[in-house]
Amino acid sequence: MRLVIIVGSVRHGRFGLVAAEWLASQAGLRTDFDIDVIDLDTVWLPDVMFMDPAECKPQAVQDLAPWLAEADAFVVVTPEYKRSFPASLKSAIDWYDEEWRAKPVAFLSYGGASSGLCAVAQLRQIFAEAHAVTVRETVSFHAHHDQDRLDRYNGLDTAGCPFNTGLDAARAMLDRLGWWARALRRARETEPYEPATQHCLGE
């Protein structure tokens, strides 16, 4: 199965890329995932979307689409900024539709007093609207600022790596993500997923 890890922050000095690489190394110890790490800072998705869905999408959006479409599962790495998640991540979600549908999404979060879980709570609602299935198990790290956490990480040896506290959570999350990825891939192969048509009240 193909696992795509998405780095949601594009800020200078962000901790998310380091966290994503660590998670990829943990997932790489398993035999059930082929892993891609997608950094939103390098894909250059436009901030402004079109009103007309029939209009041709920008090249950057088209280039990323196959990577998402071929995924069987996602992990979104997100910080928490002002009790929410980055605008870059919301833009990336909104550019795509079918690519998310009937696929599991897990979260690695960091930042703020809640360790990023406020951002995760909002993302669960958004991915539900995108017809994705969010995984209950999460990995979260306490960090008030990207650069502070990055500096502390760079100053520690392997034995003191702050990620050591997340090893058990990562294993549990990847186990659950694998279960949902297998189940939903079988379901999509058996019967294509088609969202129900929405109707206004009174229709």
C-alpha positions in Angstrom: 0.0 0.0 0.0 1.1 3.5 -0.7 1.4 5.9 2.3 1.6 9.6 1.6 2.9 11.8 4.4 2.0 15.5 3.9 4.0 18.3 5.5 1.3 20.9 6.1 3.4 23.9 7.2 5.4 26.1 4.8 6.8 28.5 7.4 10.5 29.2 7.7 12.1 27.1 10.5 9.2 24.7 10.7 9.5 21.5 12.6 7.1 19.6 10.4 9.6 18.3 7.8 11.8 16.8 10.6 8.7 15.2 12.1 7.6 13.8 8.8 11.0 12.3 8.0 11.0 10.7 11.5 7.5 9.2 10.9 8.6 8.0 7.4 11.6 6.2 9.0 9.2 4.5 11.4 6.8 3.5 8.7 9.8 2.3 6.6 10.4 -0.4 9.3 7.2 -2.0 8.2 6.5 -4.3 5.2 3.0 -3.0 4.4 3.7 0.6 3.2 5.5 2.2 0.3 6.1 5.8 1.5 6.2 9.2 -0.1 6.7 12.5 1.7 5.1 15.5 0.1 6.2 18.9 1.3 3.7 21.6 0.6 6.5 24.1 0.6 7.9 22.6 -2.6 4.8 21.9 -4.7 3.7 25.5 -5.1 0.0 25.1 -5.1 -1.8 28.4 -5.9 -3.7 30.2 -3.1 -6.5 31.4 -5.2 -9.1 28.8 -6.5 -11.5 29.0 -9.4 -15.2 29.3 -9.1 -15.8 27.2 -12.2 -15.0 23.6 -11.6 -14.7 22.9 -15.3 -11.8 25.4 -15.7 -8.5 23.8 -16.2 -6.5 23.5 -13.0 -3.1 25.0 -12.7 -0.1 22.9 -13.6 1.1 22.5 -10.0 -2.3 21.1 -9.0 -2.2 18.7 -11.9 1.3 17.6 -11.1 0.5 16.7 -7.5 -2.8 15.0 -8.3 -1.4 11.6 -9.4 0.6 11.3 -6.2 -2.5 11.8 -4.1 -4.7 9.6 -6.3 -2.3 6.6 -6.0 -2.2 6.8 -2.2 -4.0 4.2 -0.1 -3.5 6.2 3.1 -2.4 9.6 4.3 -0.7 11.1 7.4 -1.0 14.8 7.7 1.7 16.5 9.7 0.3 19.8 11.1 1.3 22.4 13.6 -1.2 24.4 15.6 -1.2 28.2 14.8 -3.7 30.2 16.8 -5.7 27.1 17.7 -6.0 26.0 14.1 -3.9 24.6 11.2 -2.0 26.4 8.4 -3.8 28.0 5.5 -1.4 26.1 3.2 -2.9 22.8 4.3 -6.5 24.0 3.8 -5.6 25.1 0.3 -4.1 21.7 -0.5 -7.2 19.9 0.8 -9.6 22.1 -1.2 -7.8 21.7 -4.5 -8.7 18.0 -4.6 -11.8 15.9 -4.4 -11.7 12.3 -5.6 -8.1 11.9 -4.4 -9.3 11.9 -0.7 -12.4 9.9 -1.0 -12.8 6.6 0.9 -9.2 6.7 2.1 -7.9 6.9 5.7 -6.2 9.9 7.1 -4.1 10.0 10.3 -2.4 13.0 12.0 0.9 13.9 13.5 0.6 17.2 15.3 2.7 19.6 17.3 2.6 23.0 18.9 0.8 25.0 21.5 -0.5 23.9 24.9 -2.7 21.2 23.2 0.3 19.7 21.2 -1.6 20.5 18.0 -4.7 18.6 18.9 -6.9 21.7 18.4 -5.8 21.7 14.8 -6.4 18.0 14.4 -10.0 18.4 15.8 -10.8 20.9 13.0 -9.1 18.8 10.3 -11.3 15.8 11.2 -14.4 17.8 10.3 -12.8 18.9 7.0 -11.7 15.5 5.9 -15.1 14.1 6.8 -16.6 16.6 4.4 -14.1 15.4 1.8 -15.4 11.8 2.3 -12.2 10.6 3.9 -12.0 8.4 7.1 -9.9 9.8 9.9 -8.1 7.5 12.2 -8.6 7.9 15.9 -5.0 7.2 16.9 -2.7 10.2 16.6 0.9 11.2 17.3 1.3 14.6 19.0 4.3 16.6 20.3 4.3 19.6 22.6 6.0 22.6 21.0 5.2 26.2 21.3 7.1 27.3 18.2 8.5 25.5 15.2 12.0 26.9 15.5 12.2 26.3 19.3 11.3 22.6 18.8 13.7 22.4 15.8 16.6 23.9 17.9 15.9 21.5 20.7 15.8 18.5 18.3 19.1 19.5 16.7 20.8 19.9 20.1 20.0 16.4 21.3 21.7 13.1 20.6 19.8 10.0 19.5 19.2 8.8 23.1 17.6 12.2 24.0 15.6 12.5 20.8 12.2 14.0 21.7 10.6 11.6 19.2 11.3 8.7 21.5 8.2 9.6 23.5 6.1 9.1 20.3 7.3 5.7 19.3 4.4 3.7 20.8 1.9 6.2 19.5 3.4 6.0 16.0 3.2 2.2 16.0 -0.4 2.2 17.1 -1.4 4.9 14.6 0.4 3.1 11.7 -1.2 -0.2 12.7 -4.7 1.3 12.6 -3.9 3.2 9.4 -2.8 0.0 7.8 -6.1 -1.8 8.8 -8.2 1.0 7.3 -6.1 1.3 4.2 -6.5 -2.4 3.4 -10.2 -2.4 4.2 -11.0 0.7 2.2 -8.9 -0.4 -0.8 -10.8 -3.7 -0.9 -14.0 -1.7 -0.7 -13.1 0.7 -3.5 -12.1 -2.2 -5.7 -15.4 -4.0 -5.1 -17.6 -0.9 -5.5 -16.4 2.6 -6.6 -17.2 5.2 -4.0 -19.7 7.8 -5.1 -20.7 10.6 -2.7 -24.4 11.1 -2.2 -25.9 14.1 -4.0 -26.6 16.9 -1.5 -30.1 18.5 -1.6 -31.3 21.7 0.0 -34.1 21.5 2.6 -37.4 21.5 0.9 -36.3 19.8 -2.3 
